[in-house]
Amino acid sequence: MRISAPVLILSISLVAAPYALNAWQAAAPAPSRPGPEPHLSSIRQLTFDGENAEAYFSSDGRRLIFQSTHGGAGCDQIYTMNVDGSALTRVSNGKGRTTCSFFYPDGKHILYGSTFKGGDPCPPKPDFSRGYVWPVYDRYDIYRANPDGTGLEPLTTTPGYDAEATIAADGTIVFTSVRDGDMDIYSMNSDGSGVKRLTNRPGPDGGPFFSPDGSQIVFRGRALPPGKELDDYRMLLKESLWRPTSLEIYVMNRDGSNIRQVTSLQGANFAPYWFPDGKRIIFASNHQDPRGRDFELWAINVDGTSLERISNNPTFDGFPMFSPDGSKLVFASNRQSAHEGDTNVFIADWRP
């Protein structure tokens, strides 16, 4: 299946969702009527200003941390809020671009990626004279801070892109890096020590999350065989760029062994997250839209069986995460947008 330009734009939006979503919105078709969403009850919109995405729960289920252009910021900063949308607080330092934030399991720290060490301004957008390419900013490093944003300290200082960090219940961090010349998944201790490479295959592997018991990691990726596409991918990556490709969902053991492909849907399948029981995966995909513009939430068993559609709204739905007790689902969406291109955080009660 050939992937259209709008599909490609959103296939990598996990790196910096708002910019990708804006680009897609310009080409989006007129929305049709939404359909039934039986698993989602009492859907509430939590954000109403700017571009907002990648909201993740604290371990006690009371707080959310996410990236936003709230207040007219030129690029994403990190915010926290209560699960009802109250107590909105910026916790990043307001410099550079930030991405992919997460709470430590003990609630004593937060984690996020930022480019601020490379300069206070937002980093420049890529030149599209070479076609549609995505920036994999080599200024990104991963930082740890107190919950209010104070006490900021770097966990990575290696040249190249380090971001997309999430944490297991035991404090082990898993993240995406290009430090070895490819886009791969690594793990490290909660203080940044003990870095280990987990994937080692040509192609864009990233967006990892530990299973609830910490034994497995789910991620999005694509293994590229030798040929023109791989050559192009490697050439661009040396310039901190990525030409988006189709992606599938994979699972591996926490040490990187036994990689298994979960989806074979074609199109852009990304932003996977585990069900609380560790038996199923929820993710975003556009595989059912021939034009590749409608991204919905889907669920699938870890063995690749029993694919089920979760959302049914003719706009973008993505970045799903269950609350620790499984009673709620938070996600980002273009639904109910007041202005074209708005992306907001929503929360729903989950009906099994």
C-alpha positions in Angstrom: 0.0 0.0 0.0 1.3 3.4 -0.9 1.2 5.9 2.0 -0.1 9.3 1.2 1.5 12.6 2.4 -1.1 13.2 5.2 -0.5 9.7 6.5 3.2 10.2 6.6 2.9 13.5 8.5 1.0 11.9 11.4 3.0 8.6 11.4 5.7 10.4 13.4 3.7 12.8 15.4 4.8 11.2 18.6 8.0 13.2 18.4 6.2 16.6 18.3 2.5 16.1 17.8 1.2 19.7 17.4 3.4 20.6 14.4 2.5 17.4 12.6 -1.2 17.8 13.3 -1.2 21.4 12.0 0.3 20.2 8.7 -2.2 17.4 8.4 -5.2 19.7 9.2 -4.6 21.8 6.1 -5.4 18.8 3.9 -8.1 17.2 6.0 -11.4 16.4 4.4 -14.7 17.9 5.8 -15.6 15.8 8.9 -18.4 13.3 8.7 -20.6 12.4 11.6 -19.0 10.5 14.5 -20.0 6.9 15.2 -20.5 4.9 18.4 -17.7 4.5 20.9 -19.1 1.9 23.4 -15.9 1.6 25.4 -15.7 5.4 26.0 -18.2 7.0 28.5 -18.5 10.5 29.8 -15.8 12.0 27.5 -14.5 15.3 28.9 -12.2 17.8 27.2 -9.4 18.9 29.6 -7.5 21.5 27.5 -8.9 24.4 25.4 -5.9 26.6 24.4 -3.1 25.8 21.9 -1.9 22.4 20.8 -1.9 19.7 23.5 -0.8 16.1 23.3 0.9 13.1 24.9 -0.8 13.3 28.3 0.3 10.6 30.7 -1.0 9.7 34.2 0.9 9.8 37.4 1.2 6.4 39.2 -1.6 7.4 41.6 -3.9 8.3 38.7 -4.5 11.9 40.1 -2.3 14.0 37.8 -1.5 14.3 34.1 1.7 15.5 32.4 1.7 16.6 28.8 3.2 18.9 26.2 1.4 22.1 25.1 1.7 25.4 23.3 -0.6 26.9 25.9 -0.6 30.7 26.0 0.7 31.1 22.5 4.1 29.5 23.0 6.1 29.1 19.8 6.8 25.5 20.6 5.9 22.8 23.1 6.5 23.2 26.9 5.6 20.7 29.6 2.6 21.1 31.8 0.9 19.2 34.6 -2.7 19.3 35.7 -5.2 17.3 37.7 -7.3 14.7 35.9 -10.2 17.1 35.9 -8.2 19.8 34.0 -7.6 22.0 37.1 -4.3 23.2 38.5 -2.6 23.7 35.1 1.1 24.3 35.8 4.0 24.7 33.5 6.9 22.6 34.8 9.5 23.0 32.0 11.7 26.1 32.0 10.1 27.8 29.0 13.3 27.5 26.9 13.8 25.5 23.6 11.3 22.8 22.6 10.2 20.0 24.9 8.6 16.6 24.3 7.6 13.3 25.8 7.2 13.8 29.5 6.5 11.2 32.2 6.1 10.9 36.0 8.5 8.8 38.0 6.7 6.0 39.8 7.4 7.4 43.3 6.0 10.8 42.3 9.1 12.6 43.4 10.4 13.5 39.9 9.3 14.1 36.4 11.1 13.3 33.1 11.0 15.0 29.7 13.1 15.8 26.6 14.3 19.4 25.9 16.5 21.2 23.4 17.2 24.2 25.7 20.9 23.4 26.1 21.3 24.1 22.4 19.7 27.5 22.8 16.7 29.3 24.3 14.7 29.9 21.1 12.5 27.2 19.5 14.7 25.2 17.1 14.1 25.9 13.4 11.7 23.9 11.4 13.1 21.8 8.6 13.5 22.9 5.0 11.0 21.0 2.9 12.8 21.7 -0.4 14.0 18.0 -0.1 10.4 16.8 0.3 8.6 16.1 3.5 11.2 15.4 6.3 10.9 15.5 10.0 13.4 17.0 12.4 15.0 14.6 14.9 16.6 17.4 16.8 20.2 16.6 17.9 19.7 19.1 20.6 17.3 16.9 22.5 18.4 15.5 25.8 16.4 13.8 28.6 16.1 15.7 31.9 14.9 14.9 35.4 13.3 17.5 37.6 11.2 17.9 40.8 7.4 17.7 40.2 7.3 21.6 40.1 10.1 21.8 37.6 12.9 22.8 39.9 16.1 20.9 40.4 16.5 20.3 36.6 19.3 17.9 35.8 20.4 16.1 32.6 20.2 12.3 32.4 21.7 12.2 28.9 24.4 14.3 27.4 25.4 12.2 24.4 25.4 14.1 21.0 22.3 13.4 19.0 18.6 12.9 19.6 17.6 11.5 23.1 13.9 11.7 23.9 10.6 9.6 24.1 11.5 8.5 27.6 9.1 6.5 29.8 9.6 4.6 33.1 8.8 1.1 34.4 7.4 0.6 37.9 10.9 -0.3 39.2 12.3 3.0 37.9 14.1 1.7 34.8 13.9 4.2 31.9 13.4 3.3 28.3 13.9 5.9 25.5 14.7 6.5 21.9 18.1 7.7 20.7 20.2 8.1 17.5 23.5 8.0 19.4 24.8 5.0 17.5 23.7 6.3 14.0 20.3 4.7 13.9 16.9 5.4 15.6 16.9 2.7 18.3 15.5 2.0 21.8 17.7 2.1 24.9 17.2 1.6 28.6 19.0 3.2 31.6 18.7 3.5 35.3 16.5 6.2 36.9 19.6 8.4 37.4 20.8 8.0 33.8 23.5 5.4 34.4 23.7 2.0 32.9 22.7 2.8 29.4 21.9 -0.4 27.3 21.0 -0.6 23.6 17.9 -2.8 23.2 17.1 -2.7 19.4 19.7 -3.0 16.7 18.1 -3.2 13.3 18.0 -0.6 10.5 15.0 1.6 10.7 13.0 3.9 13.0 12.3 2.1 16.2 10.9 4.3 19.1 8.0 5.3 21.3 8.6 2.5 23.9 6.5 1.7 27.0 7.0 -1.0 29.6 4.2 -3.5 30.2 2.5 -3.2 33.7 4.7 -6.0 35.1 7.9 -4.5 33.5 8.7 -7.7 31.6 8.0 -6.5 28.1 8.2 -3.3 26.0 5.8 -2.2 23.3 7.0 0.2 20.6 6.4 1.4 17.0 8.9 0.8 14.3 9.8 -0.6 10.9 12.8 -2.7 9.9 14.2 -1.4 6.6 15.8 -3.9 4.2 18.9 -2.9 2.1 18.0 -0.6 -0.7 17.1 3.0 -1.7 14.8 3.6 1.2 17.4 2.5 3.8 20.1 4.6 2.1 17.8 7.7 2.1 16.9 7.1 5.8 20.6 6.9 6.8 21.6 9.9 4.8 18.9 12.1 6.4 19.5 10.8 9.9 23.1 12.1 9.7 21.5 15.5 9.2 19.1 15.0 12.1 16.1 14.4 9.7 13.7 11.6 9.1 11.5 11.1 6.0 8.4 9.4 7.5 7.5 5.9 6.6 4.8 3.4 7.5 5.0 1.9 11.0 3.8 -1.2 12.8 3.5 -2.1 16.4 6.1 -4.5 18.0 6.7 -6.1 21.4 10.0 -7.3 22.9 11.3 -8.6 26.2 12.7 -5.8 28.5 16.3 -6.8 27.5 15.5 -6.4 23.8 15.3 -10.1 23.0 12.4 -11.8 21.2 11.1 -9.0 19.1 7.6 -9.8 17.7 5.5 -7.9 15.2 2.0 -7.4 16.6 0.3 -5.5 13.7 0.5 -6.0 10.0 -2.0 -3.3 9.0 0.2 -1.1 6.8 -0.3 2.6 7.0 0.8 4.5 10.2 0.4 2.5 13.4 1.9 4.3 16.4 1.6 5.5 20.0 1.0 2.1 21.5 0.2 1.6 25.2 -0.6 -1.4 27.4 -4.0 -2.4 28.8 -3.7 -2.7 32.6 -3.7 -6.5 32.5 -0.8 -6.6 30.0 -2.7 -8.8 27.6 -3.8 -6.2 25.0 -2.4 -3.0 23.4 -4.2 0.2 22.5 -2.7 2.3 19.7 -3.5 4.9 17.0 -3.8 3.9 13.3 -5.1 5.2 10.0 -5.1 1.9 8.3 -8.9 1.8 7.6 -9.0 5.2 5.8 -8.0 4.9 2.1 -6.8 8.5 2.2 -4.9 7.9 5.4 -6.2 11.0 7.1 -8.5 9.6 9.8 -6.6 8.3 12.8 -8.6 6.2 15.3 -7.8 4.3 18.5 -7.6 0.5 18.1 -7.0 -2.4 20.5 -5.3 -5.7 19.7 -4.1 -8.8 21.7 -0.4 -9.0 22.2 -0.3 -12.0 19.8 -1.9 -9.9 17.1 -5.4 -11.3 17.2 -8.8 -9.7 17.9 -8.3 -6.3 16.4 -11.0 -3.9 17.7 -11.8 -0.3 16.9 -12.1 1.9 20.0 -12.7 5.5 18.8 -15.0 6.5 16.0 -14.6 10.2 15.3 -13.6 11.6 11.8 -10.6 13.5 13.0 -7.3 12.6 14.7 -7.4 10.5 17.9 -4.1 9.3 19.3 -1.7 9.0 22.2 -3.9 6.8 24.4 -3.0 5.9 28.0 -5.0 4.0 30.7 -5.1 5.2 34.3 -3.3 2.8 36.6 -6.5 1.2 37.8 -7.9 0.9 34.2 -11.0 3.0 34.9 -10.1 5.9 32.6 -8.5 6.5 29.2 -6.7 9.8 28.3 -6.0 10.6 24.7 -5.4 13.5 22.3 -7.9 14.5 19.7 -9.0 17.1 17.1 -12.6 16.5 18.0 -14.7 19.5 19.2 -11.9 21.9 18.1 -12.8 25.6 18.3 -10.2 26.4 15.6 -8.8 24.4 12.7 -5.8 22.4 13.8 -6.6 22.5 17.5 -5.5 19.3 19.3 -6.7 18.8 22.9 -6.5 16.4 25.7 -9.6 14.3 26.5 -10.4 11.8 29.3 -13.1 9.2 29.3 -14.4 6.5 31.7 -13.5 3.1 30.3 -16.2 0.5 29.8 -14.7 -3.0 29.3 
